[in-house]
Amino acid sequence: MKTHPDVTEQIDAVPIDGSKPLIITDADEVLVQFITGLDSYLQEQGLYLDLQSFAITGNVKRQSDHVAVDADVVQENLQAFFEHRTAHLPAVPGAAEALQSLSERAQIIVLSNVPLDQKDARIEGLQRIGVDYPVIANIGLKGAAIRDMTAHMDAPIFFLDDIPHNIDSAAEHADHVHRIHFVADPRLARLIDQADGAHTRIDDWPAVHDYIHQKIDESGH
């Protein structure tokens, strides 16, 4: 699987020290509360999110009759949501504090599937909650990007994401990376088991903080 050229360009612009541990973290439902923000936005549009599965399409319903809206309506609202709310999503509790501690031992990169034209808004939103690290706006599954980022690493690497397909993609294309399945929103968390490709499932940052510190200790770095 090839990495999208727009993603490769961003990866090339981020300096990575191959001898220092690296944490690659998703943003939505790992650093910021995507579902909470989306539900709030939908409520303002006369809609609401009724999470019956680990998906958005099919779970957005009209407040007037509780009928699920069509996929194109969902996509229109998602696009508008990203345009208007990406910079203003609430923080996942403990994320900024945990990363601040971990940054004393590890490099940190945010790998987010935010639309490329909203990358600056994502950076702004993360900085607003105290998460100020390089951001790469990914396109598609994340395994190839992680593979390319870590090809010359000889220190421990950790990847956090809420989407099982991204965890499994990392397992396929970057098996040397330690994969943590993380789902912040409890409504989502209860709907899905640990991804097949994950080494562990942890849904809170204090526990992730301790886990990564322990793994780095064990590695001798």
PyMOL commands that set and color helices and strands:
alter all, ss='L'
color gray80, all
select helices_A, chain A and resi 5-12+34-44+71-88+95-102+116-128+143-149+164-173+186-189+205-219
alter helices_A, ss='H'
color red, helices_A
select strands_A, chain A and resi 22-25+47-49+60-62+107-112+135-137+157-161+178-181+200-201
alter strands_A, ss='S'
color yellow, strands_A
deselect
rebuild
show_as cartoon
